[in-house]
Amino acid sequence: MHTPHPQPDPELVLTSTAGALNGRRLQGHRDVAAFKGIPFAAPPVGPLRWRPPQPIDPWEGVRPASEIGPAPIQPQPLRSSIMWHTNFADRRALVMSEDCLHLNVWTPEPSRQAQLPVLVFLQGGGNRLGHGGQELHDGASLAARGIVVVTLNMRVGALGFLAHPELAAEDELGASGNYGVLDVAAALRWVSEHIESFGGDPTKVTFGGNSAGAAIVTHLMAAPTTKTLFRAALGQSASGIFRAEGPMASQADAQAEGLRALGDLAAAPLEQLRRLPATSLLLDAHLGVVVDGRLITRDTQEVFVEGGQADMPLLVGATSDEGANFTTPAAARALVERVTTGDRGAELATHYPITEDQLRASARSFVGETRFNYPVWRWARTHVATLGAPTWLYHFRHHPPLPDGIDLAPPPDGGPSYGAFHTAELPYTADNLGCRPWPWTDVDRTLARRCADLVARFVSNLDPNGADLPTWPPYDGTPDGLSLVLDETLTVERIPRTDALQLLDELERPL
């Protein structure tokens, strides 16, 4: 059955410095207005491919803003994967374009006088996938709690993260790579300049993200030109520092990796690469955030260790089964080799036993903790140690009720379930259970309400405490530090597996 396109509300027209926008009131959220598909930078096409985002030209007349703009060019995960079913199985058909630099705003009071706190949220996807229009990140439920919510697109994959010698040579700073991160910085500047028109207070912005989006939050907390654009930070299930891979790539290393990723295209001149169809650049490579020489001029971890990051409240956390999506038999074999041959093997074996009946669970824990839980914990610990900034840690332990009868591959480690897998918290923290037709229960709905409430309180009050939460003290950086466990019952407990995390802190990188 054809679903009609949402219609603009003729009475809902806002005027920003870029031009007038016609949004719409939302069914089911009559107190929330949505303005979608707003361009925040010029289309990064043709000669602007692989260049920092350029200002958008103001438009004349009233621009419709009822539908999300196209997603960036990207591949999609397997339709049998847990990532597909959780993050990408939207009811809306996916439209992609290289002209993708748009954002979306949800506001409960579209008036300059409202001066509401603002959450800018960046999706994950390994810098290869994802976009701000995913149904999972719809901001209506959070906005109904009295905040303005912004989601955005950034360039991903090679179009967003390719470093290349010719790109550096043409740049006045010798910079290349990180074009997607520069897009995020441009969106944050757009928020500073325009969000007042939508009811937001540009001095009360929280920047949050999940997975790769959380890592970018870390980087922009440390980048000199962006750390003043928001007053608080929120990170879910990843960090840009203390990574398993070790230090960030330098320009020389990033450019070498860019050429390797291009394969047969490495010999093509830059002018030719800019003329290729965007789909020709869907490379089989993970190109990430690097020291680009423009936005990020030092390894972000060094900045945090020296206390050079923004002094602001921080709320971070991870799930109990982060490794469920990524652990394979090969990962289990690698853990066995490390325990049996490494110089810290005996200590590792106490936290990751490799007996036949425990190896599978140990491998899942090791993958999840080295890639996700440990970097998040270390992000929080470093922020507290260097600046003493108020910091809260959560641990999401609830298992979402995955439906029977869907085309879902079993966990790659052969485990009995996915548990609280990577990104499992997302339908809850935005109170968006309705975006997936899963067999949600009253327990799920209550947890989603409480998760979204604490996010909105953090954005509004710079403290997630209140309402029906147990008293949740800030993390003090000690081995006995506390976290909020999000499950059927909310409890405040010692951070899970702190002893294992402390051991990982002592291992050489890469892990």
C-alpha positions, 0 to 999 in steps of 0.5 A: 500500500502506498504511504503518502508523503508527509505534507507541510503545515502551511502555518509552520514556516520558520525563517533562518539566515539561510532562508525560510523552511516549511516544516510539519506537526507530527502525528502522535506528537502534536506538540513536536514540529519537524523540519527535515532535509535542511542543507547545512553545506553546499553539495560536496560534488564535482570539484567539491568532492574531497574538500572541506564542506563549503557554505550553503547558498541562501535560497529564495522563497519557502523551502519544503522541510517535511522529508529527510534528505538522501543518505550518503552513498554507502553499502548496506549490511547483510539483511540477515545481520543483527545490525540490519534488523536493528539499525537499517530495516526502515519502512522508508525506502533508502535514497542515496546521493553524494549530495547528502549534507542535510540535517533534521530538527525536531522541536517542541516549541519552534520559537526564538523565545523558547531557548531550549537545550539542544541535543545534536546526535550522530549515528554510528556505522563504522564511518562507512554506513548510516545516516541521520534519517534512520528511523532509529534516530527519529528525534520526536520522542526526545523532543517531546521531553522539552529539548530540540533534537538534531540529526545529520548526515556526513560523508562516509566511506572513501568519499568521507575519509580518503587520505591521499597525497594529491589531496594533501598537495592541493590543500593549503595546510597539507591536510587530507582525510576526515571530510566526514568529520569536517561535515559534522563540525560544519553541522555543529556550526550551523546549529550555533548559527541557526538553532535559535530560529527553531527554539534552541539555545546555541549555548546549551548544546549537547553533542552525542553519538553512538559507536563511530559517532561516539568516537567523533564526539571524543575527537571534537571534544579535543579539536581546538576549533570545535570544542567550544561548540557544545557544552556537554557530551554523550557517548554510546559504545565507542571512544576515539581514544584508547582504541584497540588499534593503537594510535591514530594514523598520521598523514603519511600512514593515512595517505598510504592506506588511502592508496592501498584502499583504492587498489587499481584506482591508486594510479589514477590522477585526482582529477579523474577520481573526482569524475568517477561515479560515486558508486565506483568508490565503494571501497572494501576498506575501513577508512577512519578518523586520522590526524588530518592537519586541519581539524585534528592536528594531534592524536586525540588521546594525547590531548585527553591525557594532557587535559586539553579536551573541553572541560564539560559534563560527560555521559558515556556507556556501553552494553554487556554483549558488545562483542556478540556482533563481531566475535568469530571462531578466529577471534576465539583462536586468537584469544587462546594463542594470546593466553597461551603464548603472551607474556601476560597470558596467565593474568588474561586467563583469570579474566578470559578463561579458555577452558572448553566450556568457557572459551566462547563467552571469554572470546565474546568478552575479550572482543567486546571489552577491547573494542568497546567497553574498555575504550569507553571506560578509559574515556571516562576515567581520563576525563575525570582524572585530567579535568575532574569534570562530572562524568556518568557511566551506564551499563546496558544489560537488557536483552531486546526481544528479537522476534521469531521468524525473521531472517536473522543469522545466529550469533557468529560466535555460536552463542545461544543469543545476541544478548545486549548486543552492540547498538541494542540500547538505541531503541531505548535511549531515544524511546523509539521502540515503535520503529521496529515491529518487535514483541515489546513488553511493558518492561521494554516500554518502561525501560525506554521511557526511563532511558530517554528521560535520563538523556533529556535530563542530562541535555537539560540539566547537565545531570541525568539524575531525577524522577524515578532513577536510583541515585546515580553518582558521578564516576570518581575514577577509582576501581570502586567507581559506580555505574547505572545498570539499565535492565528490567530493574535499574540499579547502581553497581560497581562498574562491571569487570573493572579488574579486567579493564584495568588489565587491558589498560596495561597491554601494549597496542594494538590488541 
